[in-house]
Structures are given as C-alpha cells and as structure tokens.
C-alpha cells in the first residue's frame, strides 16, 4: 500500500509498475467506482468482488498476470479490512493500493490488516529525482552519488543553479512536469497553486466541521513558524478564527493528527539528549515543516523572481526554505530527523540523525557562511564522532566535520565513514569511505522496484 499526500505521484507509480510487470492492469478508484463499495462492505466473497472489478474496469482479472489497483482506498474502509482475507485465501491474485488519510479512515470496530500489508510512504520528488526529470540525472548519479568531494566542487555552480530552480519548483510531480516542459517558473507556480487549492478543498470536504478552523490555522502557520529565528513551534502564536483567548497545545492535537495523516505537514521532534535511540529522548517540543519546499514558497507568496536574484531564494524567510529543503531530502533518503533545542537556548542544532550507533548533528546555513556557533557548542559538549555543516560553500572534511554543499545533503551517508565502525576500523580519508555504507536515497525508479518486491505475490 502506498501512502502519502495527494498528488505526490502514487497513482502514476502503481500504474507504471503494473505496465512494466503485468499483462493487464485493472484500475479501480473509489473516487468514482462507487458501485464497487458494497462488494467489499458485505461479507467477503472474493469471486463476487472479482466479478465486480471486471465489470467496472472491463479487464479480465486472472491469477499472476493481472495487477488490481485499488486507488483512493481510504474512501472504502471496508476494502482495507478485506485485504487480510484477500492475502490469506487468494494471494495468487495480486493487488496494490494507494490512498491518503488511510489510518483515519478505518471504521470503529474494524482493524488494520496487520501482517498482511506492506506500507510504503511516497514523498515529493527529491532533488536527485528532479534532476532526472529535467534531463540532468547523470549529474546526480555520476557526481553527487560518487561520494567524491572534488566532483561536487567541480560541478558546484551547475548544481547550485539547478538547486535554485528546485527551491522554487519543488518536487510535486505536476510542478516538475510543467517546468521540465516549459522551463517556466511561472508555469510551475501555477501548478502549485492548483495543488494548494485542492488541499484547501480537502479540508472542507474531509475534516470534521468543528475541526476545520483549527486545521486551517495550523496549515497557514507553517511558513510563519518556520520564518521565526527560533523555529520551535509555539501554539500561542497560532490564531484560530473565532476562538477565545490564546491557543493551547492541546487545542491543536486533533488538527496535527489530521494534517500529518494527510501527509501535508511533518513534525521534527526535539531530543532532550542526543543519544540512541533518539525517539527515547523525545519531548513535547518540535519544529513544523510542510510537505514540499516549492509548495511552501507558493503558500508564503515567494515571488518567482527570487530565483533570479543570486542566493536570495536560499535566504528568504531567514533561511526557512533551505531548512525545509534539507528536511525534505533527509526524509526522502529514509532518515527520521530529530532536532536539539535545549531549554537554555545557548545553541540549537537544526537536525539530528541516528546513524548506526552514532548521532550526527546537522547545521544548515542558507548562504556561503561557515560560521556555526551552535554546532561548535554542541561538538564541545557532546563530542560527536561526525558533524555536518551544509551550505553553499565548497566541500571539506576535517577533524570529523563535514562541510557538505546543500545539493548533496540527501547523499550525506556517502561522504563520511561508517558510523557504526569501531575506532580501529574507521577509514582515514573520505575516498576510502565512499563504498563503505550505501547511500539510502531511493529514486522514483528504485521505489518502483521496491513496490515490485513487495507486491508480487500480493500483499
């Protein structure tokens, strides 16, 4: 099952996977195949469900060579429940699903088909995937993924120019497709506005009426909260129309649950202690991020002309776009970042990554400055084996501090030695480290391959 925000490409991935691996694809969308819902809502009768799918799609569903796609499955909670019986009794028939808000759509008294489904989260296109989409994939594969700092510096200007475009275009497939076809930032922005309007309509359509004002308030607060010098989310700064008094954290619990389930916001939680596992040291503080850097710029009203003005696109909103970009790249690479915001406020680390037996701090600089007071305080206090400072400056690696250009942050694992190696095993140079730990970023093609492995036989 593919889960993720609307319009991140889930449907395309499943259809393309079916086209490449099966003779036939029977595509069902519960957005429009309403007549099929009763087939799942009554007692599980697979032969009846199969006949209904064939009638609705005009495709013969046969074992092994037909892929059944159940899209927008959150609209039919009973279909989610029936996946267990489908897998146990009829796994020769292959099925894949996609949806948003899947967890919130289950009916009271029903349950998730535990052990019978594999869920993959789909995110907007990463910077590497974006480069492939605009015909510059070789620069990513041969330069960024090489793990060679000299290659990064050699192509640094080109990578920076492409990143400048990506900061405005973002990774939503419709926006990337428009930009790839026209090279027009205005066209990409138009697609982003369409997506934002769709999200707003979703609020009215799917959110309980009493919750809508608070959901909208949190959604509108994303760019405002990220633009603060202290990016710690403060509930009292969120204005809920019609509400009396200051907004409290507990007032926003349900809106956060809904928005995170929809995949349109993400929280990066504060760790009181940078140790493993980071989740064991999580407290109530967090930073709030959007789903996509391009959508964040559109939501905040960033003019498309900013992309033409040197490094302005990186520094707008006090570097919020750069930090959003890094969070997005880390998620796409399979990482679950945390942050470190101590109560004394002497220092703040933008992101913490758990890597093997180590915690790696990351400080994000929006320009070419290498001043990193907070990172210096952190390193002095905790003595991490490795630390990363990412900016528009050139590559460097000395005394455990990796200066990694922003375009390559999603490939950070390829530029430091293994973080789970014993001291005597650690390589002494960056070149020796390149092949030690594979880069975890999954391209859209790699994700399709992973879906293939999970979906045949059916789950």
JOGI-V65833 format. One record per residue. N is the residue number from 1. RES is the residue in one small letter. SS is DSSP state (~ for helix, > for strand, _ for the rest). PHI is phi in whole degrees, -180 to 180 (none if undefined). PSI is psi in whole degrees, -180 to 180 (NA if undefined). Layout:
n = <N;N>
res = <RES;RES>
ss = <SS;SS>
phi = <PHI;PHI>
psi = <PSI;PSI>
//
This chain:
n = <1;2;3;4;5;6;7;8;9;10;11;12;13;14;15;16;17;18;19;20;21;22;23;24;25;26;27;28;29;30;31;32;33;34;35;36;37;38;39;40;41;42;43;44;45;46;47;48;49;50;51;52;53;54;55;56;57;58;59;60;61;62;63;64;65;66;67;68;69;70;71;72;73;74;75;76;77;78;79;80;81;82;83;84;85;86;87;88;89;90;91;92;93;94;95;96;97;98;99;100;101;102;103;104;105;106;107;108;109;110;111;112;113;114;115;116;117;118;119;120;121;122;123;124;125;126;127;128;129;130;131;132;133;134;135;136;137;138;139;140;141;142;143;144;145;146;147;148;149;150;151;152;153;154;155;156;157;158;159;160;161;162;163;164;165;166;167;168;169;170;171;172;173;174;175;176;177;178;179;180;181;182;183;184;185;186;187;188;189;190;191;192;193;194;195;196;197;198;199;200;201;202;203;204;205;206;207;208;209;210;211;212;213;214;215;216;217;218;219;220;221;222;223;224;225;226;227;228;229;230;231;232;233;234;235;236;237;238;239;240;241;242;243;244;245;246;247;248;249;250;251;252;253;254;255;256;257;258;259;260;261;262;263;264;265;266;267;268;269;270;271;272;273;274;275;276;277;278;279;280;281;282;283;284;285;286;287;288;289;290;291;292;293;294;295;296;297;298;299;300;301;302;303;304;305;306;307;308;309;310;311;312;313;314;315;316;317;318;319;320;321;322;323;324;325;326;327;328;329;330;331;332;333;334;335;336;337;338;339;340;341;342;343;344;345;346;347;348;349;350;351;352;353;354;355;356;357;358;359;360;361;362;363;364;365;366;367;368;369;370;371;372;373;374;375;376;377;378;379;380;381;382;383;384;385;386;387;388;389;390;391;392;393;394;395;396;397;398;399;400;401;402;403;404;405;406;407;408;409;410;411;412;413;414;415;416;417;418;419;420;421;422;423;424;425;426;427;428;429;430;431;432;433;434;435;436;437;438;439;440;441;442;443;444;445;446;447;448;449;450;451;452;453;454;455;456;457;458;459>
res = <x;x;x;x;x;x;x;x;x;x;x;x;x;x;x;x;x;x;x;x;x;x;x;x;x;x;x;x;x;x;x;x;x;x;x;x;x;x;x;x;x;x;x;x;x;x;x;x;x;x;x;x;x;x;x;x;x;x;x;x;x;x;x;x;x;x;x;x;x;x;x;x;x;x;x;x;x;x;x;x;x;x;x;x;x;x;x;x;x;x;x;x;x;x;x;x;x;x;x;x;x;x;x;x;x;x;x;x;x;x;x;x;x;x;x;x;x;x;x;x;x;x;x;x;x;x;x;x;x;x;x;x;x;x;x;x;x;x;x;x;x;x;x;x;x;x;x;x;x;x;x;x;x;x;x;x;x;x;x;x;x;x;x;x;x;x;x;x;x;x;x;x;x;x;x;x;x;x;x;x;x;x;x;x;x;x;x;x;x;x;x;x;x;x;x;x;x;x;x;x;x;x;x;x;x;x;x;x;x;x;x;x;x;x;x;x;x;x;x;x;x;x;x;x;x;x;x;x;x;x;x;x;x;x;x;x;x;x;x;x;x;x;x;x;x;x;x;x;x;x;x;x;x;x;x;x;x;x;x;x;x;x;x;x;x;x;x;x;x;x;x;x;x;x;x;x;x;x;x;x;x;x;x;x;x;x;x;x;x;x;x;x;x;x;x;x;x;x;x;x;x;x;x;x;x;x;x;x;x;x;x;x;x;x;x;x;x;x;x;x;x;x;x;x;x;x;x;x;x;x;x;x;x;x;x;x;x;x;x;x;x;x;x;x;x;x;x;x;x;x;x;x;x;x;x;x;x;x;x;x;x;x;x;x;x;x;x;x;x;x;x;x;x;x;x;x;x;x;x;x;x;x;x;x;x;x;x;x;x;x;x;x;x;x;x;x;x;x;x;x;x;x;x;x;x;x;x;x;x;x;x;x;x;x;x;x;x;x;x;x;x;x;x;x;x;x;x;x;x;x;x;x;x;x;x;x;x;x;x;x;x;x;x;x;x;x;x;x;x;x;x;x;x;x;x;x;x;x;x>
ss = <_;>;>;_;_;_;_;_;_;~;~;~;~;~;~;~;~;~;~;~;~;_;_;>;>;>;>;>;>;_;_;_;_;~;~;~;~;~;~;~;~;_;_;_;_;~;~;~;~;~;~;~;~;~;~;~;~;_;_;_;_;_;_;_;_;>;>;>;>;>;>;_;~;~;~;_;~;~;~;~;~;~;~;~;~;~;~;~;~;~;_;_;_;>;>;>;>;>;>;_;_;~;~;~;~;_;_;_;_;_;_;_;_;_;_;_;_;_;_;>;>;_;_;_;_;_;~;~;~;~;~;~;~;_;_;_;~;~;~;~;~;~;_;~;~;~;_;_;~;~;~;~;~;~;_;~;~;~;~;~;~;~;~;~;~;~;~;~;~;_;_;_;~;~;~;~;~;~;~;~;~;~;_;_;~;~;~;~;~;~;~;~;~;~;~;~;~;~;~;~;~;~;~;~;~;~;_;_;~;~;~;~;~;~;~;~;~;~;~;~;~;~;~;~;~;~;_;_;_;_;_;>;_;_;~;~;~;_;_;_;_;_;_;_;_;_;_;_;~;~;~;~;~;~;~;~;~;~;~;~;~;_;_;_;>;>;>;>;>;>;>;_;_;_;_;_;_;~;~;~;~;>;>;>;>;>;>;>;>;>;_;_;~;~;~;~;~;~;~;~;_;_;_;~;~;~;~;~;_;_;_;~;~;~;~;~;~;~;~;~;~;~;~;~;~;~;~;~;~;~;~;~;_;_;_;_;_;>;>;>;>;_;_;_;_;_;_;>;>;>;>;>;>;>;>;_;_;>;>;>;>;>;>;>;_;_;_;_;_;_;_;_;~;~;~;~;~;~;~;~;~;~;_;_;_;_;>;>;>;>;>;_;_;_;_;>;>;>;_;_;>;>;>;>;>;~;~;~;~;~;~;~;~;~;~;_;_;_;_;_;_;_;~;~;~;_;_;_;_;~;~;~;~;_;_;_;_;_;_;_;_;_;_;~;~;~;~;~;~;~;~;~;~;~;~;_;_;_;_>
phi = <none;-95;-125;167;-63;-63;67;-94;107;-62;-63;-61;-59;-69;-65;-67;-60;-66;-61;-81;-122;-134;-75;-138;-129;-104;-98;-117;-119;-71;-71;-132;-90;-63;-65;-84;-58;-61;-64;-90;-79;-84;-56;-68;-128;-63;-62;-69;-62;-61;-63;-65;-63;-63;-67;-75;-104;73;-117;-74;-98;-123;-63;84;-116;-123;-102;-94;-110;-108;-96;52;-66;-64;-74;-130;-54;-63;-65;-62;-65;-72;-61;-62;-66;-58;-67;-71;-108;-143;-75;-76;-99;-92;-137;-130;-134;-149;-179;-125;58;-62;-64;-81;-90;-67;-79;-57;88;-103;-143;-73;-72;-60;81;-116;-131;-114;-103;-119;-88;-108;-113;-57;-62;-73;-61;-64;-67;-61;-60;-62;-67;-97;88;-118;-63;-63;-63;-71;-66;-91;-105;-67;-78;-71;74;-105;-62;-66;-66;-60;-68;-64;-106;-58;-66;-64;-63;-64;-63;-66;-66;-59;-64;-64;-61;-96;-75;74;-119;-71;-52;-65;-69;-65;-62;-64;-71;-63;-81;-119;56;-109;-66;-65;-66;-63;-64;-62;-66;-64;-63;-60;-64;-62;-64;-63;-62;-62;-65;-61;-59;-71;-84;-114;-82;-53;-52;-67;-94;-56;-59;-73;-62;-63;-64;-66;-60;-71;-81;-56;-65;-68;-69;-71;-80;-73;-58;-100;-83;-58;-70;-122;-61;-64;-83;-92;-97;-102;-55;83;-86;-93;78;-71;-74;-104;-56;-67;-68;-107;-61;-65;-58;-64;-60;-68;-66;-71;-64;-74;80;-99;-137;-140;-106;-108;-86;-77;-106;-70;-142;-80;-140;-97;-77;-58;-62;-74;-112;-75;-120;-80;-82;-160;-113;-108;-124;-84;-85;-153;-65;-68;-65;-62;-64;-67;-63;-85;81;-64;-68;-63;-66;-62;-70;-92;-104;52;-95;-59;-63;-84;-101;-57;56;57;82;-62;-66;-63;-69;-61;-59;-64;-58;-65;-66;-65;-62;-63;-83;95;-89;-118;-70;-115;-143;-129;-130;-64;-65;-78;59;-71;-155;-145;-102;-60;-142;-120;-121;-90;-133;64;-96;-121;-114;-107;-83;-128;-111;-102;-115;-78;-122;-96;-68;-108;-68;-146;-60;-62;-66;-63;-63;-63;-65;-68;-81;-115;50;-67;-62;-136;-141;-124;-118;-114;-160;-90;-78;-77;-71;-162;-149;-151;54;80;-102;-98;-92;-116;-56;-50;-59;-103;-62;-67;-109;-58;-64;-79;-116;-130;-63;-58;-88;-111;-84;-67;-51;-72;-95;-73;-61;-98;-141;-64;-60;-73;-91;-58;-99;-75;-130;-66;-68;-95;-64;-103;-74;-60;-70;-66;-64;-62;-63;-68;-60;-59;-66;-86;-99;-123;-72;-63;-124>
psi = <129;130;146;174;159;144;28;-1;17;-47;-44;-43;-46;-42;-40;-40;-43;-42;-38;-23;-7;159;-34;153;124;105;121;129;119;-2;-27;-20;61;-30;-17;-17;-45;-25;-33;-26;-23;-176;145;112;97;-41;-36;-43;-44;-44;-39;-41;-42;-41;-38;-33;-19;18;132;124;108;154;136;-33;5;131;123;125;122;100;156;43;-19;-19;-17;79;-32;-32;-35;-45;-37;-12;-32;-50;-36;-47;-44;-38;-18;44;1;-13;121;132;139;154;162;151;173;155;29;-44;-35;-10;-10;140;152;136;-7;172;163;141;74;134;-4;-3;148;122;130;131;132;130;169;162;132;174;-40;-42;-37;-45;-40;-41;-31;10;16;28;-30;-32;-39;-50;-43;-23;-63;-44;-3;-24;13;112;-32;-36;-39;-45;-38;-37;18;-44;-43;-44;-40;-40;-43;-38;-36;-43;-44;-35;-28;-40;-40;-163;10;126;-39;-40;-41;-42;-42;-41;-39;-34;-32;-18;30;119;-32;-39;-42;-42;-36;-41;-38;-41;-38;-44;-44;-39;-39;-41;-43;-40;-35;-37;-46;-30;-37;-22;137;139;-44;-19;-16;-48;-39;-37;-47;-38;-43;-43;-45;-20;-13;-56;-33;-42;-39;-24;-9;149;-40;109;5;130;131;114;-36;-19;-6;123;119;116;132;-6;144;134;-177;145;134;157;-40;-23;-20;5;-50;-43;-41;-42;-43;-48;-37;-39;-34;-13;14;-11;159;143;136;114;147;138;125;-22;128;77;167;144;143;-34;-25;-16;16;138;-161;-14;149;167;145;129;155;-177;-24;137;-36;-43;-36;-43;-40;-41;-36;-8;27;122;144;-22;-18;-26;-20;-7;72;-126;14;-37;-24;-27;-9;148;41;38;10;-37;-39;-41;-39;-43;-46;-45;-42;-42;-40;-42;-45;-28;1;6;154;87;148;-172;166;110;83;153;-26;-11;21;-27;157;129;128;-47;147;136;134;119;104;-125;9;160;125;118;146;127;130;125;128;-16;-149;4;139;11;128;69;-46;-41;-36;-44;-43;-46;-37;-35;-38;-13;57;149;-42;151;152;131;118;133;-167;6;173;171;146;150;110;132;41;-2;117;117;107;123;142;-42;-21;7;-31;-16;25;-32;-25;-2;1;156;168;136;-3;11;146;155;-40;-15;-11;132;157;-8;159;-38;-36;-17;-11;-42;9;-44;121;148;136;-4;132;119;167;-33;-39;-37;-38;-40;-38;-40;-40;-44;-32;-23;-10;110;176;148;NA>
//
